[in-house]
Amino acid sequence: MRGVLLRAGGNPSLVPGMHILVVSDSHGNTSNLKEAMRRHPEITRVLHCGDGEADVAALSTAYPSVRFDAVRGNCDLGALFPLQRLLRIADRRIFMTHGHNYGTKYGVKLLLEQGRKDRADVVLFGHTHRRLIERQNGILLVNPGSIGGRFPARTATYVVLDLSDGVVTAEGYELQQLGMLPFDAGSDDKCFHLDHSIIIAPEVIPAPKETISTLSPFFSFPSV
């Protein structure tokens, strides 16, 4: 099932047909990651927004022709991935992070401030397990949700970025109940969530209200 679609105008000189799979919070669910790859054979690059270090390693082995970029999540203990990255892809600046260092379970203000400092066109994050696609203050803000289908997500979700003809498009997809992992509040990968240096068990963190727009098929924005 497809989700909301957003578009942002860009440079018409870009090479058409670049498709990027954006995922996060796989938490060991490589079957869902592989299913997303199977459904989108056009994918040439994967951006993983954290909590899935071993999954990235497994996928990069299974798809040697696809480039993988990832950041470290709060559950990626001991991972060598950076906490955040600023990528330049097809003349676009894409900032990606997991989000726990920016308190994203309480809002995206700090995250957007960092995006503006880095002059990002697109900001990607995860951590909340809730899909979000919207445009704020000239920045395309994307959270793919949890590809692993972890609590509080009811379905496994991901996003595909399409940089075609200078237009940045973010489209959300669902895998419904494929390969869902049950949530165990007692373990959650033995992981605690770190927001603003406060360690709180995941089941007691207040989740933000759902902010996914339901308008369709897309919004058009002027060039940035």
N, C-alpha and C positions, 0 to 999 in steps of 0.2 A: 504494500500500500504506500502510495506517495504522500508526502506531506506538503507543507507550505513552500512556496518558491519566491525568492527575492532576486531582483536583478539590479545591477549598478552599472552605469555607463562607463566606458573606458576608451582606450586608445585603439582605433580601428585598424592600426597597422600590425596588431598582434597576430601571431600564428594561430589559426583557428583549430578547434578540436582538442584542447588540452583539458583532460578530465582528472580530477583529484578526489580520491576517497578520503573523507575525514571521519575518523572514529575516535572513541575514547572509552575508557573503563571497561575493557574486555574481560579483565579479571580471570584469565585462564580459558575463556571461551573461544578457542581458535576455530571451532566449527562455524560459528556465526561470521567470523571474519572471512573465512574461506567462501562461505555462501554469498557474502556481499561481493567478493571478488568475482565469483562465478556469474553473478547477475549483471556485472558491469565489466565486460571484457575490454572495454575501451580505456579502462583505468591505466595510467602511466606512472602515477605517483600516489603514495599513501602517507597521510599525516595522522599520527597517533598522538592524542592529547593526554596520554598518561594512564597509569594503572594498568599496565600490560607489557612490561619489559620482555618477559619470556615469550609472549605472543608475537611481538614484533620480530624477535629472532626466528621464531618458527615460520612466520609468513615470508620473511625475506629469503629464507632457504627454499621455500616452496615456490616462490615467484622471483627468481633471480633477475629477471628483466625489468622489474618494477623497482623504483626508488622508494625507500622508506625513510621518513624523518619522524623523530619522536622526542617527547619531553618526559621528564620524570614526574610521576604522580606521588601522592603521599603514601601509597601502598607499594611503590617500587623501592623498597628498602635496599640500599646498597647499589642501586642502579647507577650506571655511568652517564646516563642521559642528562643533558642540562635541564635546569628548572624552566627555562624559557628560551625561545629562539625567535629571531627575526629573519624571515626568509624573503628572498626576492625571486618571484616566479612570474614569468611572462610580463615583466615590467610592473608588477604589483608587489607591494610590501605586505607580507602576511606575518603577523605576530601570533605566536602560539605558546600556550602555557597550560598547565593542568588547572590552575585556578585556586588551589588551596592557600597559596601565599597571598592572594588578593581578597580573601574572604568572600568568595563568590556565592556561598550558601546564604549570604545576607544581602547580596546585591552586587552590581557590576560597576559601581562608580569608580573604584580604585583601578579596576582592570581597564576601563575606558580611558582613564587618565594616562595610564602607561601606554596604551595604544596611540593616544594623541602625541605623547612625547616621542614615540618612535615613528611618527608620521605613517602609521599603518593604514592601509586601505581595508584590510580584513583582520579581525581579531578572533582567534579560535581558542576555546577552552573546554574543559570537561568538569569532572569532580561532582557536579550536582546530580548526575544521572537523569537530567531532564533536558530534553531537546529544546533549543531556542534558536530561532532565526529571525533577526530583525535588524533594522538600520537605525543607528543612533549617532547624531552629530557627525554625519558624514562617514561613519565607520560601519561596515557590514559585520555584525556581531553574530558568531555562530558557535553553538554548543551542540555537538551531534547526539548528545544523550549517551546512554550506555549500550554499546554493541553487545555486551554480555547479558543485557537484560536484568541487571541487578536492581534491587530495591532503591528508590521507590518506583522505578520504571515498571510499567505494566507490559511493555513490549521492548524488544531489542531494536534500537534505532541507530541510524547513521546519516551522513550527509554527503552529497557529491557536489563538489565545486566544478563549475564548467567555465573555463576562460576561453571563450570562443568569440572571434571577431571583436575583441576588445571589451566584451561584456562579462562581468563577473556574476555568475549565477550560483545560488546555493539552494539545493533542493533536498528535502528530507525524505527518508524512506523508513519503512518498518519491516522487520522480519517476522512480526507477530510472535508465535510461540515456538519458533524454531530454535532448538538448542538452548532454551532458557535454563539458567542456573538458579536454584532456589536460594532465597536470602536467609542466612542464618545470623540473627542479630548477635549471637554469642561469639561468632568468629569473624565474619566479613573479611576473610583473608588475614585474620589477626591484625587488622589494620585500624588505626584510629585516625580521625580527621583533624588536621592542623589548620586552623584559621586564626590569623592574627596572634600566633603564639599561645592559643588556648586549646588544650587538648580535650575534646569532648567525644564521648561515645557516639557513633553515627546515628543511633536510633533516637537521640534526644536533640539533635541539631534541627532548628526550625527551618523548613524548606521554603524557598520563595514561592510566591504564587506563580502559576503557569502564565507565561507571557507570549506563547506562540500565537502569532496572528493566524486567523482562519480565512482571511480574504484570499481569493484566487482569481486568475491563475498566477499573477505576479504584480509587483510594483516596479515602476520604472523611475530611476533617479538620474539626475544630471551627472555629467562627468565630474570626477573628483580630481 
